[in-house]
Amino acid sequence: MFTKILKGGEIVIPKEIRKKTGISPGDKVEIKTSEEGIVILPLKTSHTDNTKGIVKGRLSLEELEEIYSSE
């Protein structure tokens, strides 16, 4: 699969690859070089990252697990 490098150095990851890897706009990726070239790896998100901003204030671990399990 091919893509272009845009003016600001941005690249577009083709939809098929985004879908296959589960990455979405706003997700973080790691970029490394290897002997073969450039490698882009999706970063795994934590439960904390997944629930960030849902509820204000402090919650217990049990309350966080209940929120996460309802997604």
N, CA, C and O atoms as CSV, one atom per row, in Angstrom:
chain,resi,resn,atom,element,x,y,z
A,1,MET,N,N,0.837,-1.165,0.000
A,1,MET,CA,C,0.000,0.000,0.000
A,1,MET,C,C,0.891,1.241,0.000
A,1,MET,O,O,1.962,1.238,0.608
A,2,PHE,N,N,0.461,2.280,-0.667
A,2,PHE,CA,C,1.265,3.495,-0.794
A,2,PHE,C,C,0.505,4.710,-0.276
A,2,PHE,O,O,-0.725,4.732,-0.271
A,3,THR,N,N,1.252,5.717,0.159
A,3,THR,CA,C,0.682,6.989,0.590
A,3,THR,C,C,1.699,8.082,0.298
A,3,THR,O,O,2.851,7.788,-0.021
A,4,LYS,N,N,1.285,9.339,0.405
A,4,LYS,CA,C,2.185,10.466,0.156
A,4,LYS,C,C,2.544,11.152,1.462
A,4,LYS,O,O,1.800,11.093,2.441
A,5,ILE,N,N,3.685,11.797,1.457
A,5,ILE,CA,C,4.069,12.659,2.570
A,5,ILE,C,C,3.607,14.062,2.198
A,5,ILE,O,O,3.956,14.575,1.135
A,6,LEU,N,N,2.817,14.683,3.080
A,6,LEU,CA,C,2.271,16.009,2.824
A,6,LEU,C,C,3.273,17.090,3.198
A,6,LEU,O,O,4.328,16.797,3.759
A,7,LYS,N,N,2.944,18.343,2.887
A,7,LYS,CA,C,3.851,19.477,3.110
A,7,LYS,C,C,4.468,19.527,4.494
A,7,LYS,O,O,5.680,19.705,4.617
A,8,GLY,N,N,3.680,19.376,5.522
A,8,GLY,CA,C,4.170,19.491,6.893
A,8,GLY,C,C,4.825,18.225,7.415
A,8,GLY,O,O,5.138,18.137,8.602
A,9,GLY,N,N,5.040,17.235,6.541
A,9,GLY,CA,C,5.637,15.976,6.967
A,9,GLY,C,C,4.596,14.949,7.416
A,9,GLY,O,O,4.947,13.839,7.814
A,10,GLU,N,N,3.302,15.327,7.349
A,10,GLU,CA,C,2.248,14.398,7.740
A,10,GLU,C,C,2.080,13.305,6.688
A,10,GLU,O,O,2.332,13.504,5.500
A,11,ILE,N,N,1.645,12.145,7.173
A,11,ILE,CA,C,1.291,11.076,6.242
A,11,ILE,C,C,-0.134,10.631,6.549
A,11,ILE,O,O,-0.603,10.741,7.682
A,12,VAL,N,N,-0.807,10.134,5.533
A,12,VAL,CA,C,-2.148,9.606,5.714
A,12,VAL,C,C,-2.028,8.092,5.784
A,12,VAL,O,O,-1.508,7.459,4.865
A,13,ILE,N,N,-2.511,7.514,6.879
A,13,ILE,CA,C,-2.516,6.060,7.009
A,13,ILE,C,C,-3.798,5.578,6.323
A,13,ILE,O,O,-4.893,5.977,6.718
A,14,PRO,N,N,-3.677,4.739,5.319
A,14,PRO,CA,C,-4.862,4.295,4.584
A,14,PRO,C,C,-5.935,3.682,5.489
A,14,PRO,O,O,-5.633,3.028,6.487
A,15,LYS,N,N,-7.196,3.914,5.110
A,15,LYS,CA,C,-8.347,3.468,5.904
A,15,LYS,C,C,-8.268,1.977,6.237
A,15,LYS,O,O,-8.548,1.584,7.370
A,16,GLU,N,N,-7.898,1.157,5.280
A,16,GLU,CA,C,-7.823,-0.292,5.490
A,16,GLU,C,C,-6.856,-0.638,6.630
A,16,GLU,O,O,-7.136,-1.519,7.444
A,17,ILE,N,N,-5.727,0.057,6.679
A,17,ILE,CA,C,-4.734,-0.198,7.733
A,17,ILE,C,C,-5.235,0.334,9.072
A,17,ILE,O,O,-5.060,-0.319,10.100
A,18,ARG,N,N,-5.863,1.528,9.070
A,18,ARG,CA,C,-6.417,2.070,10.323
A,18,ARG,C,C,-7.463,1.128,10.893
A,18,ARG,O,O,-7.501,0.888,12.099
A,19,LYS,N,N,-8.304,0.599,10.027
A,19,LYS,CA,C,-9.361,-0.312,10.470
A,19,LYS,C,C,-8.762,-1.609,11.015
A,19,LYS,O,O,-9.186,-2.103,12.060
A,20,LYS,N,N,-7.788,-2.150,10.313
A,20,LYS,CA,C,-7.151,-3.416,10.710
A,20,LYS,C,C,-6.417,-3.280,12.040
A,20,LYS,O,O,-6.413,-4.215,12.841
A,21,THR,N,N,-5.794,-2.123,12.284
A,21,THR,CA,C,-5.017,-1.918,13.510
A,21,THR,C,C,-5.824,-1.269,14.630
A,21,THR,O,O,-5.367,-1.196,15.771
A,22,GLY,N,N,-7.020,-0.801,14.300
A,22,GLY,CA,C,-7.874,-0.198,15.322
A,22,GLY,C,C,-7.461,1.190,15.740
A,22,GLY,O,O,-7.810,1.628,16.836
A,23,ILE,N,N,-6.723,1.901,14.895
A,23,ILE,CA,C,-6.343,3.266,15.266
A,23,ILE,C,C,-7.353,4.259,14.696
A,23,ILE,O,O,-7.923,4.053,13.625
A,24,SER,N,N,-7.554,5.340,15.444
A,24,SER,CA,C,-8.520,6.379,15.089
A,24,SER,C,C,-7.866,7.738,15.239
A,24,SER,O,O,-6.808,7.855,15.858
A,25,PRO,N,N,-8.494,8.779,14.670
A,25,PRO,CA,C,-7.954,10.131,14.860
A,25,PRO,C,C,-7.776,10.436,16.346
A,25,PRO,O,O,-8.660,10.159,17.157
A,26,GLY,N,N,-6.637,11.003,16.687
A,26,GLY,CA,C,-6.335,11.343,18.077
A,26,GLY,C,C,-5.537,10.276,18.808
A,26,GLY,O,O,-4.955,10.552,19.857
A,27,ASP,N,N,-5.501,9.067,18.272
A,27,ASP,CA,C,-4.710,8.006,18.899
A,27,ASP,C,C,-3.228,8.333,18.748
A,27,ASP,O,O,-2.823,9.028,17.816
A,28,LYS,N,N,-2.433,7.823,19.671
A,28,LYS,CA,C,-0.990,8.027,19.608
A,28,LYS,C,C,-0.329,6.811,18.973
A,28,LYS,O,O,-0.769,5.676,19.155
A,29,VAL,N,N,0.729,7.073,18.230
A,29,VAL,CA,C,1.508,5.999,17.621
A,29,VAL,C,C,2.977,6.240,17.930
A,29,VAL,O,O,3.396,7.367,18.195
A,30,GLU,N,N,3.745,5.171,17.892
A,30,GLU,CA,C,5.194,5.266,18.065
A,30,GLU,C,C,5.824,5.115,16.690
A,30,GLU,O,O,5.441,4.235,15.918
A,31,ILE,N,N,6.788,5.971,16.384
A,31,ILE,CA,C,7.483,5.901,15.100
A,31,ILE,C,C,8.938,5.583,15.373
A,31,ILE,O,O,9.608,6.274,16.141
A,32,LYS,N,N,9.423,4.520,14.730
A,32,LYS,CA,C,10.818,4.089,14.896
A,32,LYS,C,C,11.420,3.837,13.525
A,32,LYS,O,O,10.717,3.722,12.521
A,33,THR,N,N,12.735,3.755,13.515
A,33,THR,CA,C,13.410,3.333,12.300
A,33,THR,C,C,13.951,1.931,12.526
A,33,THR,O,O,14.310,1.556,13.642
A,34,SER,N,N,14.002,1.176,11.455
A,34,SER,CA,C,14.581,-0.161,11.502
A,34,SER,C,C,15.494,-0.290,10.295
A,34,SER,O,O,15.623,0.644,9.504
A,35,GLU,N,N,16.121,-1.435,10.156
A,35,GLU,CA,C,16.980,-1.656,8.989
A,35,GLU,C,C,16.183,-1.591,7.696
A,35,GLU,O,O,16.722,-1.259,6.640
A,36,GLU,N,N,14.883,-1.913,7.784
A,36,GLU,CA,C,14.030,-1.909,6.598
A,36,GLU,C,C,13.448,-0.542,6.288
A,36,GLU,O,O,13.001,-0.317,5.163
A,37,GLY,N,N,13.435,0.384,7.249
A,37,GLY,CA,C,12.871,1.710,7.021
A,37,GLY,C,C,12.171,2.236,8.258
A,37,GLY,O,O,12.694,2.138,9.368
A,38,ILE,N,N,10.980,2.796,8.062
A,38,ILE,CA,C,10.203,3.403,9.141
A,38,ILE,C,C,9.132,2.423,9.603
A,38,ILE,O,O,8.487,1.761,8.790
A,39,VAL,N,N,8.952,2.339,10.917
A,39,VAL,CA,C,7.927,1.473,11.508
A,39,VAL,C,C,7.003,2.351,12.341
A,39,VAL,O,O,7.471,3.156,13.147
A,40,ILE,N,N,5.689,2.200,12.152
A,40,ILE,CA,C,4.694,2.946,12.927
A,40,ILE,C,C,3.904,1.927,13.739
A,40,ILE,O,O,3.287,1.020,13.179
A,41,LEU,N,N,3.926,2.080,15.066
A,41,LEU,CA,C,3.245,1.142,15.956
A,41,LEU,C,C,2.165,1.852,16.751
A,41,LEU,O,O,2.440,2.877,17.375
A,42,PRO,N,N,0.936,1.332,16.745
A,42,PRO,CA,C,-0.100,1.946,17.582
A,42,PRO,C,C,0.239,1.732,19.048
A,42,PRO,O,O,0.680,0.649,19.432
A,43,LEU,N,N,0.037,2.762,19.876
A,43,LEU,CA,C,0.272,2.632,21.309
A,43,LEU,C,C,-0.973,2.059,21.959
A,43,LEU,O,O,-2.093,2.439,21.617
A,44,LYS,N,N,-0.779,1.161,22.880
A,44,LYS,CA,C,-1.895,0.580,23.623
A,44,LYS,C,C,-2.391,1.614,24.616
A,44,LYS,O,O,-1.590,2.284,25.268
A,45,THR,N,N,-3.708,1.750,24.737
A,45,THR,CA,C,-4.266,2.693,25.708
A,45,THR,C,C,-4.641,1.952,26.971
A,45,THR,O,O,-4.995,0.774,26.934
A,46,SER,N,N,-4.561,2.637,28.064
A,46,SER,CA,C,-4.909,2.045,29.348
A,46,SER,C,C,-6.386,2.286,29.641
A,46,SER,O,O,-7.031,3.097,28.977
A,47,HIS,N,N,-6.913,1.585,30.627
A,47,HIS,CA,C,-8.295,1.818,31.045
A,47,HIS,C,C,-8.476,3.256,31.497
A,47,HIS,O,O,-9.534,3.849,31.288
A,48,THR,N,N,-7.462,3.808,32.105
A,48,THR,CA,C,-7.531,5.196,32.565
A,48,THR,C,C,-7.684,6.136,31.381
A,48,THR,O,O,-8.501,7.056,31.422
A,49,ASP,N,N,-6.907,5.916,30.327
A,49,ASP,CA,C,-7.015,6.756,29.135
A,49,ASP,C,C,-8.389,6.621,28.490
A,49,ASP,O,O,-8.947,7.605,28.003
A,50,ASN,N,N,-8.933,5.413,28.485
A,50,ASN,CA,C,-10.235,5.181,27.859
A,50,ASN,C,C,-11.376,5.876,28.585
A,50,ASN,O,O,-12.383,6.213,27.962
A,51,THR,N,N,-11.243,6.099,29.895
A,51,THR,CA,C,-12.322,6.713,30.666
A,51,THR,C,C,-12.034,8.171,31.006
A,51,THR,O,O,-12.837,8.818,31.678
A,52,LYS,N,N,-10.919,8.685,30.559
A,52,LYS,CA,C,-10.512,10.054,30.872
A,52,LYS,C,C,-11.573,11.042,30.398
A,52,LYS,O,O,-11.979,11.020,29.236
A,53,GLY,N,N,-12.024,11.918,31.319
A,53,GLY,CA,C,-12.970,12.961,30.969
A,53,GLY,C,C,-14.429,12.543,31.067
A,53,GLY,O,O,-15.308,13.380,30.865
A,54,ILE,N,N,-14.723,11.282,31.369
A,54,ILE,CA,C,-16.114,10.842,31.459
A,54,ILE,C,C,-16.787,11.403,32.703
A,54,ILE,O,O,-17.930,11.855,32.642
A,55,VAL,N,N,-16.085,11.377,33.829
A,55,VAL,CA,C,-16.653,11.789,35.110
A,55,VAL,C,C,-15.680,12.734,35.795
A,55,VAL,O,O,-14.468,12.521,35.777
A,56,LYS,N,N,-16.235,13.793,36.408
A,56,LYS,CA,C,-15.382,14.712,37.162
A,56,LYS,C,C,-15.320,14.270,38.617
A,56,LYS,O,O,-16.271,13.688,39.138
A,57,GLY,N,N,-14.215,14.543,39.259
A,57,GLY,CA,C,-14.057,14.188,40.665
A,57,GLY,C,C,-13.280,12.901,40.830
A,57,GLY,O,O,-12.710,12.375,39.874
A,58,ARG,N,N,-13.263,12.401,42.055
A,58,ARG,CA,C,-12.519,11.173,42.359
A,58,ARG,C,C,-13.478,9.999,42.445
A,58,ARG,O,O,-14.573,10.103,42.997
A,59,LEU,N,N,-13.040,8.883,41.887
A,59,LEU,CA,C,-13.839,7.659,41.931
A,59,LEU,C,C,-13.008,6.524,42.493
A,59,LEU,O,O,-11.780,6.525,42.399
A,60,SER,N,N,-13.692,5.560,43.076
A,60,SER,CA,C,-12.996,4.378,43.561
A,60,SER,C,C,-12.688,3.470,42.379
A,60,SER,O,O,-13.235,3.649,41.291
A,61,LEU,N,N,-11.817,2.504,42.595
A,61,LEU,CA,C,-11.477,1.539,41.555
A,61,LEU,C,C,-12.730,0.801,41.090
A,61,LEU,O,O,-12.906,0.558,39.896
A,62,GLU,N,N,-13.600,0.446,42.036
A,62,GLU,CA,C,-14.835,-0.263,41.694
A,62,GLU,C,C,-15.727,0.599,40.795
A,62,GLU,O,O,-16.313,0.092,39.838
A,63,GLU,N,N,-15.832,1.887,41.094
A,63,GLU,CA,C,-16.648,2.794,40.281
A,63,GLU,C,C,-16.072,2.931,38.870
A,63,GLU,O,O,-16.821,2.948,37.893
A,64,LEU,N,N,-14.747,3.029,38.762
A,64,LEU,CA,C,-14.101,3.108,37.451
A,64,LEU,C,C,-14.335,1.832,36.648
A,64,LEU,O,O,-14.630,1.891,35.454
A,65,GLU,N,N,-14.203,0.669,37.308
A,65,GLU,CA,C,-14.434,-0.602,36.613
A,65,GLU,C,C,-15.875,-0.705,36.114
A,65,GLU,O,O,-16.125,-1.233,35.030
A,66,GLU,N,N,-16.829,-0.193,36.916
A,66,GLU,CA,C,-18.239,-0.237,36.514
A,66,GLU,C,C,-18.454,0.640,35.275
A,66,GLU,O,O,-19.163,0.244,34.350
A,67,ILE,N,N,-17.850,1.814,35.259
A,67,ILE,CA,C,-17.974,2.707,34.095
A,67,ILE,C,C,-17.362,2.056,32.874
A,67,ILE,O,O,-17.957,2.063,31.796
A,68,TYR,N,N,-16.169,1.489,33.037
A,68,TYR,CA,C,-15.467,0.880,31.889
A,68,TYR,C,C,-16.220,-0.328,31.357
A,68,TYR,O,O,-16.264,-0.536,30.145
A,69,SER,N,N,-16.816,-1.132,32.236
A,69,SER,CA,C,-17.506,-2.349,31.793
A,69,SER,C,C,-18.804,-2.029,31.081
A,69,SER,O,O,-19.338,-2.886,30.378
A,70,SER,N,N,-19.327,-0.831,31.239
A,70,SER,CA,C,-20.591,-0.469,30.580
A,70,SER,C,C,-20.375,0.076,29.176
A,70,SER,O,O,-21.349,0.363,28.479
A,71,GLU,N,N,-19.122,0.228,28.739
A,71,GLU,CA,C,-18.830,0.757,27.387
A,71,GLU,C,C,-19.041,-0.294,26.338
A,71,GLU,O,O,-18.845,-0.030,25.152
